[in-house]
Amino acid sequence: MAASVRDYPKLAKDILDAVGGSDNIVSATRCATRLRLVLKESGAEAKQKVTAMPGVITVVENGGQFQVVIGQHVGEVYEAFAGLANLDANTEDDAPKGTILNRIIATMSAVFAPFVYILAAAGILQGLLIVANLIYPAFGQTGTYEVFSFISWAPFTFLPIFIAITASKHFKTNTFIAVASCAALVSPDWAGIATRIADGENFRFIGIALTETTYTSSVLPPLFLVWILSYLEKFLNKIMHEVIRPLFVPFLCLVIMVPLTIALIGPLSTWGANGIANGYNFLAENVPALAGAIVGGFWQVIVIFGVHWGVTPMVLANFEQYGRDSFQAYQTIAIVAQIGAVLGVIIKTRSQETRKVGVSAGITGIFGITEPAIYGITLKFKKPMIYGCLSGAIGSIVASFFTPYYFAYAGLPGPLTIVNGINEAYPTSVWGILIGCAISLVLPVLMIMFFGYGEDATEKAAAFAGGDAETGQAAARGGVTAATAPQIVDMQGSPDISATQGTLPLEDEAVLSPLKGRVLPLSEVPDEAFSTGAMGPGIAIEPEEGKLYAPFDGIVATTTPSRHAIGLRSDGGVELFVHVGMDTVKLKGQPFTLHAEEGQSFKKGDLLLEFDREAIQKAGMPTITPVLVTNAFDYKDVVIENLTSSTLSTKLLTVVK
């Protein structure tokens, strides 16, 4: 992940330019952490450019969307992006259609993401009221409680209106017509009619018998209403004269869409949502351990691809039908497991940068947002992601024996919403969630303590190597990672001595020069990945001849297909990475000849690699060669010699154990 930024308008402009400008943008939405773009055309180059930008965690292409994961500042970036992109000038017809599943997922994301924090805030307020009633039972009879209670329920009661606003923007229809239509669905008058129908009254509309379906807290009925409305409005605008259009388009839309919804769309879509919810509930009630394992183990995998909004209608249908939901209980345990994995890395790592990213990601996870934890730590190092998913599954399986439920909807399930599992009728529920969360928090920490947390993904190592993916792979295998790369190197000067002069203490290890040539500090290497010390402390050599020799006894830890870089490991454990020239990967191995293979042992002074200096220079590439210690954090210090030139018997540096 690149460094954080505060100039969000600049970041928005950079993203817009990288994806092809406003002409290539079909639509843009946002969720809690992602800027979600639908592009007419998308290429690997755009993904690479945006991923490398400061302030961007990563880019995920899924569900027909180009998802830029930014984190908590996505709101500022989205506002600037929307202003720059001139989205209203684009039409939905330009959008790549994709599969039906991708379009459904994209729709759910666009509709629910903008107001998720409102639902989350209301859910937290409901949780606090639950706690207040437990501490002081008489509080539930006070006017203060009643006021806060109706405030907490208001966003759910009028949820169709929220959906009308966001869905109208997604489907590109008149927002005011959509709101007016959905407001009719939650009208107290319709609620009264529905009650009469439920009591047995035969209520008809133009001869059609209506059902007792109500639409407060509903999801699919208003969503389908706005979707069909978008087609109806376009049709009416096309056939009506512009003089009567402003009045009669809204009039006809209202008198057609509201009755159509309460007579047909509403009952059918409500039946569909309840059917999906009942299917999950059947599994949760009959094989609860399996339901827990699936949700607890795979929820964060779903989050990676940004398709997690697809379950929202089912969860809300559970609350509307039964007043409780087990899915969010298992979600919470899965989220806590990711926090536990991050905590394990924070404890285990020696890298201050990794620890800093981990602390930030962990704090965000407390609020139920795990993308920074996933992309900043767990997925990057791979093992923590596996440990987190496994721990989430185990914690959820254990919790399933306690009949865990949430009794108030949590927009962002997480540690802060565990209180939503408290209910007198289900006294074991909250205990199951707490026990499951405890397991999912502690277990990944223990796994990381015993088994470690792995190395950076190849892409991260490639970023260190200035975008050279091949070198990045070699560096990652040889020990160069975000966790091992030192941020500050103590470079001390000492007289030039030969390795043959005197004997070093047992805890120190000398590294001889692998090349003859002029010695330079890393700061003079024309590549920031090396000059900043990001890949490890060391020194650079301008070679006088095209031969690279073994600087100690050891083995070849890694090579590259283009043979321009080699990783060495001494018998004492020192890992050295030598990169011949700058950008020489582009030469595809032509000027290089390897005399050793990966895993092969060698003795000090053995010829390991030959290269054609003239061919490299003729290609316009510098031959300056960094020589780096890539596992410096395993040692107390790396002492760099104060040199101007080197021979094969010259000591370059001393590793202090």
Phi, psi and omega per residue, in radians:
M1 nan 2.351 3.117
A2 -1.290 2.948 -3.102
A3 -1.161 2.768 3.137
S4 -1.302 2.756 3.133
V5 -2.337 2.855 3.063
R6 -2.073 -0.222 3.123
D7 -1.538 1.373 -3.055
Y8 -1.209 -0.624 3.042
P9 -1.031 -0.660 3.103
K10 -1.157 -0.743 3.111
L11 -1.073 -0.733 3.115
A12 -1.055 -0.753 3.136
K13 -1.151 -0.719 3.128
D14 -1.089 -0.718 3.111
I15 -1.130 -0.774 -3.139
L16 -1.048 -0.778 3.129
D17 -1.115 -0.700 -3.075
A18 -1.179 -0.538 -3.100
V19 -1.617 0.111 3.031
G20 1.855 0.190 3.089
G21 1.409 3.077 -3.057
S22 -1.111 -0.465 3.136
D23 -1.165 -0.353 -3.118
N24 -1.707 0.002 -3.103
I25 -1.667 2.180 3.043
V26 -1.594 -0.830 3.120
S27 -2.740 2.787 3.113
A28 -2.476 2.271 3.050
T29 -2.358 3.120 3.107
R30 -2.530 2.739 2.982
C31 -2.180 -2.696 -3.048
A32 -1.133 -0.519 -3.072
T33 -2.370 -0.111 -2.980
R34 -2.145 2.461 2.898
L35 -1.603 2.022 -3.023
R36 -1.858 2.004 -3.080
L37 -1.983 2.472 2.934
V38 -1.901 2.069 -3.057
L39 -1.897 2.589 3.033
K40 -1.171 -0.722 3.104
E41 -2.415 2.433 -3.135
S42 -2.388 2.348 -3.136
G43 -2.261 2.922 -3.131
A44 -1.106 -0.543 -3.122
E45 -1.117 -0.726 3.121
A46 -1.107 -0.739 3.133
K47 -1.073 -0.757 -3.138
Q48 -1.131 -0.755 -3.122
K49 -1.093 -0.817 -3.087
V50 -1.202 -0.704 3.141
T51 -1.039 -0.609 -3.085
A52 -1.385 -0.118 -3.065
M53 -1.284 2.418 3.029
P54 -1.023 2.277 -3.125
G55 1.739 -0.202 3.113
V56 -1.784 2.233 3.123
I57 -1.360 -0.899 3.084
T58 -2.916 3.097 3.068
V59 -2.192 2.309 3.100
V60 -2.116 2.216 3.064
E61 -1.837 1.929 -3.112
N62 -2.803 2.660 3.095
G63 1.078 0.484 -3.119
G64 1.318 0.196 -3.104
Q65 -2.063 2.595 2.997
F66 -1.764 1.690 -2.975
Q67 -1.690 1.996 3.131
V68 -1.686 1.912 -3.111
V69 -1.457 1.997 -3.049
I70 -1.979 -0.627 -3.096
G71 1.831 -2.648 -2.965
Q72 -1.187 -0.279 -3.123
H73 -1.690 0.297 -3.108
V74 -1.093 -0.519 -3.141
G75 -1.068 -0.798 3.136
E76 -1.124 -0.694 3.138
V77 -1.175 -0.721 -3.117
Y78 -1.109 -0.761 -3.136
E79 -1.039 -0.776 3.124
A80 -1.179 -0.686 -3.116
F81 -1.138 -0.766 -3.121
A82 -1.072 -0.657 3.121
G83 -1.206 -0.614 -3.105
L84 -1.369 -0.592 -2.978
A85 -1.389 -0.280 -3.126
N86 0.900 0.987 -2.985
L87 -1.114 -0.527 -3.096
D88 -1.106 -0.354 -3.119
A89 -1.334 -0.271 -3.141
N90 -1.593 2.789 -3.140
T91 -2.126 2.686 -3.134
E92 -1.133 -0.386 -3.135
D93 -1.124 -0.373 -3.131
D94 -1.374 -0.214 -3.013
A95 -1.287 2.415 2.983
P96 -1.157 2.235 -2.980
K97 -1.205 -0.787 -3.138
G98 1.187 -3.020 -3.137
T99 -1.340 2.842 3.115
I100 -1.072 -0.726 3.141
L101 -1.074 -0.762 3.123
N102 -1.082 -0.687 -3.122
R103 -1.219 -0.626 3.097
I104 -1.141 -0.793 -3.133
I105 -1.107 -0.748 3.118
A106 -1.077 -0.680 3.124
T107 -1.139 -0.821 3.135
M108 -1.018 -0.745 3.129
S109 -1.098 -0.823 -3.105
A110 -1.134 -0.561 -3.073
V111 -1.408 -0.803 -2.989
F112 -1.581 -0.544 -3.043
A113 -1.019 -0.706 -3.063
P114 -1.109 -0.479 -3.107
F115 -2.022 0.332 -3.108
V116 -1.102 -0.603 -3.126
Y117 -1.187 -0.504 3.082
I118 -1.150 -0.811 3.105
L119 -1.135 -0.647 3.118
A120 -1.120 -0.755 3.130
A121 -1.100 -0.730 3.115
A122 -1.136 -0.676 3.118
G123 -1.135 -0.697 3.096
I124 -1.128 -0.706 3.105
L125 -1.078 -0.712 3.089
Q126 -1.112 -0.682 3.095
G127 -1.107 -0.716 3.111
L128 -1.131 -0.647 3.091
L129 -1.142 -0.636 3.081
I130 -1.072 -0.803 -3.141
V131 -1.123 -0.739 -3.137
A132 -1.065 -0.681 3.121
N133 -1.194 -0.575 3.100
L134 -1.190 -0.718 -3.116
I135 -1.279 -0.708 -3.054
Y136 -2.381 1.501 -3.037
P137 -0.946 -0.561 -3.117
A138 -1.202 -0.255 -3.117
F139 -1.073 -0.544 -3.121
G140 -1.145 -0.257 -3.136
Q141 -1.708 0.038 -3.076
T142 -1.601 2.782 3.072
G143 -1.155 -0.552 3.114
T144 -1.050 -0.770 3.121
Y145 -1.085 -0.781 -3.094
E146 -1.080 -0.698 -3.140
V147 -1.129 -0.861 3.136
F148 -1.127 -0.571 -3.136
S149 -1.139 -0.827 -3.118
F150 -1.245 -0.463 3.034
I151 -1.121 -0.759 -3.097
S152 -1.180 -0.516 -3.116
W153 -1.540 -0.295 -3.042
A154 -0.996 -0.826 -3.137
P155 -1.054 -0.535 3.132
F156 -1.395 -0.668 3.096
T157 -1.039 -0.754 -3.085
F158 -1.820 0.487 3.123
L159 -0.968 -0.679 3.105
P160 -0.992 -0.506 3.130
I161 -1.271 -0.713 3.046
F162 -1.018 -0.776 3.140
I163 -1.105 -0.666 3.121
A164 -1.033 -0.709 -3.102
I165 -1.171 -0.896 -3.075
T166 -1.293 -0.661 -3.132
A167 -1.185 -0.604 3.134
S168 -1.131 -0.595 3.092
K169 -1.252 -0.676 -3.133
H170 -1.191 -0.736 -3.112
F171 -1.565 -0.006 3.070
K172 1.013 0.982 3.050
T173 -2.228 2.972 -3.062
N174 -1.126 2.086 -3.079
T175 -1.116 -0.675 -3.075
F176 -1.211 -0.644 3.068
I177 -1.150 -0.736 3.133
A178 -1.087 -0.768 3.140
V179 -1.133 -0.747 3.140
A180 -1.083 -0.709 3.141
S181 -1.160 -0.789 -3.125
C182 -1.270 -0.519 3.070
A183 -1.108 -0.603 3.102
A184 -1.108 -0.586 -3.133
L185 -1.145 -0.566 -3.111
V186 -1.762 0.244 3.116
S187 -1.114 2.393 3.072
P188 -1.001 -0.505 3.135
D189 -1.137 -0.734 3.099
W190 -1.174 -0.645 3.101
A191 -1.040 -0.682 3.104
G192 -1.159 -0.724 3.104
I193 -1.104 -0.754 -3.141
A194 -1.076 -0.630 3.101
T195 -1.132 -0.723 3.116
R196 -1.121 -0.691 3.104
I197 -1.114 -0.731 3.132
A198 -1.103 -0.511 3.133
D199 -1.421 -0.022 3.044
G200 1.995 -0.049 -3.131
E201 -1.227 2.404 3.098
N202 -1.551 1.600 -3.062
F203 -1.748 2.221 -3.071
R204 -2.186 2.596 3.042
F205 -2.159 2.044 -3.016
I206 0.708 0.801 3.053
G207 1.524 -0.105 -3.120
I208 -1.680 2.202 3.108
A209 -1.284 2.218 -3.132
L210 -1.631 2.700 3.121
T211 -1.672 2.985 -3.101
E212 -1.501 0.261 -3.108
T213 -1.063 2.275 3.048
T214 -1.919 2.840 -2.946
Y215 -2.169 0.079 2.995
T216 -1.140 2.391 -3.123
S217 1.184 0.139 -3.114
S218 -1.459 2.781 -3.064
V219 -2.085 -1.026 -3.025
L220 -1.207 -0.700 3.131
P221 -0.981 -0.886 3.112
P222 -1.161 -0.555 3.139
L223 -1.140 -0.817 3.102
F224 -1.164 -0.628 3.106
L225 -0.994 -0.874 -3.080
V226 -1.192 -0.637 3.122
W227 -1.071 -0.863 3.133
I228 -1.189 -0.628 3.095
L229 -0.999 -0.656 -3.102
S230 -1.070 -0.646 3.104
Y231 -1.299 -0.713 -3.137
L232 -1.105 -0.773 -3.125
E233 -1.104 -0.751 3.114
K234 -1.067 -0.715 3.132
F235 -1.119 -0.803 -3.121
L236 -1.153 -0.678 3.112
N237 -1.113 -0.525 -3.105
K238 -1.331 -0.633 -3.025
I239 -1.668 -0.263 -3.069
M240 -1.638 2.550 3.057
H241 -1.191 2.514 -3.039
E242 -1.116 -0.355 3.140
V243 -1.206 -0.726 -3.092
I244 -1.696 -0.164 -3.062
R245 -0.990 -0.829 -3.067
P246 -1.015 -0.507 -3.114
L247 -1.657 -0.803 -2.976
F248 -1.454 -0.376 3.039
V249 -1.143 -0.879 3.074
P250 -1.068 -0.690 -3.117
F251 -1.052 -0.899 -3.106
L252 -1.184 -0.635 3.108
C253 -1.066 -0.762 -3.131
L254 -1.160 -0.839 -3.040
V255 -1.294 -0.270 3.071
I256 -1.641 -0.861 -2.960
M257 -1.280 -0.694 -3.095
V258 -1.169 -0.876 3.090
P259 -1.087 -0.672 3.123
L260 -1.065 -0.638 -3.124
T261 -1.232 -0.852 -3.080
I262 -1.271 -0.375 3.141
A263 -1.575 -0.567 -2.990
L264 -2.351 -1.022 -3.027
I265 -1.068 -0.806 -3.089
G266 -1.069 -0.960 -3.141
P267 -1.044 -0.722 -3.125
L268 -1.169 -0.819 -3.103
S269 -1.210 -0.625 3.081
T270 -1.129 -0.710 3.088
W271 -1.076 -0.702 3.125
G272 -1.136 -0.818 3.137
A273 -1.095 -0.758 3.134
N274 -1.157 -0.573 3.118
G275 -1.139 -0.747 3.098
I276 -1.113 -0.776 3.124
A277 -1.077 -0.706 3.139
N278 -1.150 -0.598 3.100
G279 -1.101 -0.804 3.084
Y280 -1.128 -0.747 -3.110
N281 -1.099 -0.597 3.092
F282 -1.063 -0.770 3.107
L283 -1.142 -0.761 -3.090
A284 -1.155 -0.559 -3.102
E285 -1.511 -0.532 -3.079
N286 -1.692 -0.592 3.076
V287 -2.313 1.163 -3.021
P288 -1.037 -0.612 -3.132
A289 -1.109 -0.668 3.121
L290 -1.186 -0.760 3.105
A291 -1.045 -0.768 3.124
G292 -1.107 -0.739 -3.128
A293 -1.108 -0.706 -3.116
I294 -1.169 -0.878 -3.099
V295 -1.215 -0.836 -3.110
G296 -1.144 -0.581 -3.087
G297 -1.508 -0.540 -2.994
F298 -2.016 -0.029 -3.104
W299 -1.043 -0.774 -3.100
Q300 -1.229 -0.445 3.029
V301 -1.152 -0.700 3.084
I302 -1.093 -0.692 3.139
V303 -1.097 -0.655 -3.134
I304 -0.928 -0.725 -3.077
F305 -1.566 0.032 3.051
G306 1.215 0.415 -3.084
V307 -1.870 0.255 -3.026
H308 -1.243 -0.282 3.124
W309 -1.232 -0.260 -3.106
G310 -1.115 -0.347 -3.111
V311 -1.559 -0.133 -3.045
T312 -0.999 -0.809 3.121
P313 -1.018 -0.688 -3.137
M314 -1.127 -0.787 -3.120
V315 -1.109 -0.789 3.140
L316 -1.157 -0.596 3.082
A317 -1.109 -0.640 3.085
N318 -1.082 -0.801 3.137
F319 -1.140 -0.665 -3.124
E320 -1.201 -0.691 -3.099
Q321 -1.381 -0.810 -2.954
Y322 -2.043 -0.214 -3.108
G323 1.322 0.236 3.133
R324 -2.746 2.846 -3.121
D325 -2.755 2.275 3.135
S326 -1.560 -0.346 -3.093
F327 -1.033 -0.793 -3.110
Q328 -1.219 -0.442 3.056
A329 -1.132 -0.779 3.119
Y330 -1.246 -0.590 3.043
Q331 -0.972 -0.812 -3.112
T332 -1.022 -0.759 -3.139
I333 -1.121 -0.690 3.109
A334 -1.111 -0.688 3.140
I335 -1.192 -0.750 3.106
V336 -1.079 -0.592 3.118
A337 -1.088 -0.663 3.083
Q338 -1.174 -0.659 3.071
I339 -1.083 -0.714 3.100
G340 -1.089 -0.706 3.113
A341 -1.109 -0.719 3.097
V342 -1.128 -0.739 3.127
L343 -1.049 -0.714 3.106
G344 -1.066 -0.740 3.109
V345 -1.139 -0.725 3.121
I346 -1.010 -0.750 -3.127
I347 -1.223 -0.689 -3.006
K348 -1.425 -0.627 -2.980
T349 -1.224 2.654 3.010
R350 -1.793 -0.095 -3.100
S351 -1.496 2.145 3.105
Q352 -1.134 -0.617 -3.132
E353 -1.162 -0.778 3.108
T354 -1.096 -0.716 3.129
R355 -1.113 -0.698 3.138
K356 -1.105 -0.801 3.107
V357 -1.100 -0.707 -3.126
G358 -1.103 -0.751 3.132
V359 -1.093 -0.784 3.119
S360 -1.078 -0.777 -3.134
A361 -1.164 -0.663 3.136
G362 -1.135 -0.727 3.119
I363 -1.104 -0.747 3.106
T364 -1.086 -0.645 3.125
G365 -1.106 -0.538 3.106
I366 -1.021 -0.533 -3.141
F367 -1.580 0.160 3.048
G368 1.569 0.149 -3.132
I369 -1.915 1.977 -3.001
T370 -1.904 -0.048 -3.137
E371 -0.993 -0.776 3.091
P372 -1.052 -0.637 3.111
A373 -1.187 -0.736 -3.104
I374 -1.152 -0.950 -3.032
Y375 -1.412 -0.461 -3.121
G376 -1.476 -0.507 -3.036
I377 -2.313 -1.166 -2.862
T378 -1.180 -0.813 -3.140
L379 -1.284 -0.569 -3.139
K380 -1.081 -0.748 -3.134
F381 -1.617 -0.089 3.019
K382 1.218 -1.034 -3.092
K383 -1.013 -0.790 3.131
P384 -1.042 -0.571 3.101
M385 -1.125 -0.765 3.118
I386 -1.122 -0.793 3.127
Y387 -1.068 -0.713 -3.130
G388 -1.129 -0.777 3.128
C389 -1.132 -0.748 3.126
L390 -1.110 -0.742 3.138
S391 -1.181 -0.659 3.086
G392 -1.089 -0.687 3.110
A393 -1.158 -0.790 -3.131
I394 -1.134 -0.786 3.117
G395 -1.063 -0.684 -3.137
S396 -1.238 -0.637 3.094
I397 -1.077 -0.794 3.110
V398 -1.097 -0.775 -3.129
A399 -1.086 -0.543 -3.067
S400 -1.071 -0.403 3.131
F401 -1.327 -0.104 -3.108
F402 -1.923 0.190 -3.128
T403 0.921 1.132 -3.094
P404 -1.382 2.362 3.069
Y405 -2.469 2.715 2.833
Y406 -1.751 2.434 -3.126
F407 -1.952 0.034 3.013
A408 -2.491 2.357 -3.077
Y409 -1.110 2.371 3.070
A410 -1.985 2.011 3.120
G411 -1.043 -0.654 3.108
L412 -2.269 1.500 -3.125
P413 -1.024 2.515 -3.131
G414 3.048 -2.969 -3.109
P415 -0.957 -0.616 -3.095
L416 -1.252 -0.294 -3.079
T417 -1.865 0.202 3.114
I418 -1.027 -0.539 3.135
V419 -1.080 -0.341 3.103
N420 -1.170 -0.141 3.103
G421 -1.603 0.075 -3.121
I422 -1.513 2.232 3.079
N423 -2.787 2.348 -3.081
E424 -1.120 -0.556 -3.120
A425 -1.288 -0.342 3.118
Y426 -2.248 1.277 -3.032
P427 -1.122 -0.426 -3.117
T428 -1.484 -0.190 -3.034
S429 -0.993 -0.991 -3.068
V430 -1.135 -0.563 3.110
W431 -1.171 -0.667 3.074
G432 -1.087 -0.754 3.130
I433 -1.127 -0.752 -3.138
L434 -1.114 -0.761 3.126
I435 -1.142 -0.769 3.096
G436 -1.050 -0.721 3.123
C437 -1.168 -0.681 3.120
A438 -1.082 -0.760 3.116
I439 -1.118 -0.816 -3.078
S440 -1.234 -0.335 3.080
L441 -1.449 -0.765 -3.031
V442 -1.423 -0.675 -3.019
L443 -1.046 -0.815 3.119
P444 -1.150 -0.534 3.081
V445 -1.087 -0.804 3.139
L446 -1.113 -0.732 3.125
M447 -1.057 -0.745 -3.132
I448 -1.195 -0.651 3.105
M449 -1.088 -0.676 -3.079
F450 -1.506 -0.687 -2.995
F451 -1.938 -0.063 -3.117
G452 1.386 3.091 -3.088
Y453 -2.070 0.117 3.021
G454 1.455 -2.955 -3.102
E455 -1.986 2.952 3.085
D456 -1.039 2.718 2.975
A457 -1.122 2.744 3.137
T458 -0.974 -0.652 -3.088
E459 -1.080 -0.638 -3.127
K460 -1.216 -0.754 3.111
A461 -1.101 -0.633 3.098
A462 -1.113 -0.640 3.102
A463 -1.101 -0.672 3.092
F464 -1.085 -0.579 -3.083
A465 -1.584 0.447 3.060
G466 1.207 0.530 3.108
G467 1.577 0.003 3.114
D468 -1.435 1.661 -3.034
A469 -1.094 -0.626 -3.104
E470 -1.157 -0.782 3.086
T471 -1.135 -0.639 3.128
G472 -1.064 -0.708 3.108
Q473 -1.107 -0.766 3.135
A474 -1.137 -0.700 -3.141
A475 -1.139 -0.715 3.139
A476 -1.123 -0.735 3.118
R477 -1.185 -0.505 -3.102
G478 -1.537 -0.034 3.048
G479 1.980 0.030 3.113
V480 -1.466 1.952 3.127
T481 -2.463 2.932 3.080
A482 -1.110 -0.477 -3.119
A483 -1.368 -0.465 -3.086
T484 -1.795 -0.277 -3.096
A485 -1.242 2.102 -3.098
P486 -1.294 2.568 3.123
Q487 -1.613 -0.564 3.134
I488 -2.244 2.224 -3.123
V489 -1.985 2.217 3.096
D490 -1.479 1.730 -3.073
M491 -1.793 1.854 -3.103
Q492 -1.800 2.549 3.114
G493 -1.655 2.573 3.060
S494 -2.646 2.795 -3.084
P495 -1.042 2.654 3.075
D496 -1.222 2.084 3.120
I497 -2.271 2.764 3.087
S498 -1.594 2.584 3.132
A499 -1.099 -0.322 -3.120
T500 -1.489 -0.137 -3.093
Q501 -1.625 1.967 3.086
G502 1.372 3.051 -3.140
T503 -2.157 2.267 -3.133
L504 -1.327 2.662 3.024
P505 -1.015 2.727 -3.074
L506 -1.066 -0.510 -3.067
E507 -1.447 -0.094 -3.138
D508 -1.849 2.728 3.089
E509 -2.401 2.250 -3.132
A510 -1.591 2.504 3.061
V511 -2.069 2.076 3.130
L512 -1.420 2.930 3.106
S513 -1.306 2.288 3.085
P514 -1.482 -0.114 -3.049
L515 -2.408 2.675 2.940
K516 -1.622 2.372 3.086
G517 2.789 -2.944 -3.131
R518 -1.477 2.306 -3.080
V519 -1.680 2.344 -3.126
L520 -2.297 2.667 3.014
P521 -1.235 2.716 3.133
L522 -1.006 -0.520 -3.082
S523 -1.048 -0.336 -3.128
E524 -1.641 0.043 3.070
V525 -1.313 2.235 -3.072
P526 -1.378 0.871 3.087
D527 -2.731 2.106 -3.043
E528 -1.089 -0.518 -3.142
A529 -1.037 -0.540 3.123
F530 -1.694 -0.793 -3.001
S531 -1.138 -0.483 3.139
T532 -1.481 -0.105 -3.082
G533 1.373 0.211 -3.080
A534 -1.105 -0.518 -3.126
M535 -1.662 0.027 3.118
G536 2.255 2.774 3.106
P537 -1.307 2.788 3.129
G538 2.894 -2.643 -3.050
I539 -2.630 2.862 3.140
A540 -2.086 2.614 -3.134
I541 -2.293 2.307 2.972
E542 -1.621 1.787 -2.957
P543 -1.208 2.513 3.077
E544 -1.617 -0.369 3.091
E545 -2.457 2.810 -3.032
G546 -1.587 0.897 3.124
K547 -2.363 2.372 -3.136
L548 -2.096 2.173 -3.047
Y549 -1.962 2.800 3.128
A550 -1.203 2.219 -3.113
P551 -1.538 -0.071 3.122
F552 -2.876 3.089 3.013
D553 -1.420 2.353 -3.136
G554 3.076 -2.637 3.122
I555 -2.329 2.800 3.044
V556 -1.424 1.954 -3.097
A557 -1.381 -0.639 -3.090
T558 -2.806 2.649 3.007
T559 -2.349 3.007 3.087
T560 -2.034 2.638 3.108
P561 -0.978 -0.552 -3.137
S562 -1.532 -0.022 2.975
R563 1.119 0.277 -3.080
H564 -1.571 -0.133 -3.124
A565 -2.493 2.680 -3.106
I566 -2.568 2.427 3.097
G567 -1.917 2.311 -3.072
L568 -2.135 2.571 3.066
R569 -2.256 2.151 -3.117
S570 -1.327 2.860 3.087
D571 -1.083 -0.421 3.107
G572 -1.518 -0.071 3.061
G573 1.823 -0.055 3.132
V574 -1.263 2.269 3.136
E575 -1.825 2.148 -3.091
L576 -2.062 2.409 3.122
F577 -2.172 2.147 -3.096
V578 -2.056 2.129 -3.090
H579 -2.023 1.883 -3.061
V580 -1.392 1.945 3.097
G581 1.335 3.059 3.141
M582 -1.929 2.323 3.129
D583 1.075 0.346 -3.077
T584 -1.275 -0.142 3.027
V585 -1.035 -0.482 -3.103
K586 -1.192 -0.299 -3.134
L587 -1.408 -0.095 3.024
K588 0.987 0.600 2.998
G589 1.477 -0.053 -3.024
Q590 -1.073 -0.735 -3.101
P591 -1.483 0.099 -2.972
F592 -2.058 2.487 3.068
T593 -2.322 2.058 3.132
L594 -1.521 2.417 3.077
H595 -1.983 0.216 3.125
A596 -2.636 2.601 3.141
E597 -1.919 2.863 3.092
E598 -1.011 2.345 3.138
G599 1.534 -0.127 -3.096
Q600 -1.403 2.383 3.090
S601 -1.407 2.707 3.100
F602 -2.594 2.869 3.072
K603 -1.965 2.696 3.128
K604 -0.923 2.239 3.125
G605 1.682 -0.124 3.105
D606 -1.195 2.492 3.070
L607 -1.327 2.118 -3.085
L608 -1.852 -0.566 -3.005
L609 -2.670 2.420 2.986
E610 -2.088 2.595 3.133
F611 -2.584 2.660 -3.109
D612 -1.626 1.735 -3.106
R613 -1.032 -0.755 -3.089
E614 -1.104 -0.681 3.139
A615 -1.139 -0.683 3.115
I616 -1.134 -0.790 -3.133
Q617 -1.171 -0.638 3.126
K618 -1.128 -0.528 3.096
A619 -1.357 -0.008 3.093
G620 1.435 0.396 -3.096
M621 -1.975 2.429 3.086
P622 -1.156 2.564 3.102
T623 -1.691 0.007 -3.138
I624 -0.959 2.324 -2.955
T625 -2.154 1.937 3.060
P626 -1.263 2.442 3.042
V627 -2.127 1.959 -2.905
L628 -2.154 2.521 2.956
V629 -1.636 1.967 -2.992
T630 -1.620 -0.149 3.080
N631 -2.069 0.744 -3.059
A632 -1.046 -0.516 -3.098
F633 -1.245 -0.127 3.059
D634 -1.438 -0.078 -3.040
Y635 -2.238 2.876 -3.136
K636 -1.227 -0.684 -3.042
D637 -2.832 2.748 2.977
V638 -2.164 1.956 -3.078
V639 -1.656 2.053 -3.106
I640 -1.593 2.290 3.126
E641 -1.304 2.584 3.126
N642 -1.571 1.644 -3.004
L643 -2.190 2.757 2.981
T644 -2.069 -0.355 3.104
S645 -2.639 2.862 -3.108
S646 -2.480 2.611 2.949
T647 -2.107 -3.126 -3.073
L648 -1.244 -0.240 3.116
S649 -1.781 0.094 -3.101
T650 -1.465 2.334 3.069
K651 -1.425 2.147 3.121
L652 -1.460 -0.746 -3.036
L653 -2.747 2.881 3.099
T654 -2.198 2.234 3.085
V655 -1.676 2.068 -3.103
V656 -1.652 2.082 -3.048
K657 -1.525 nan nan
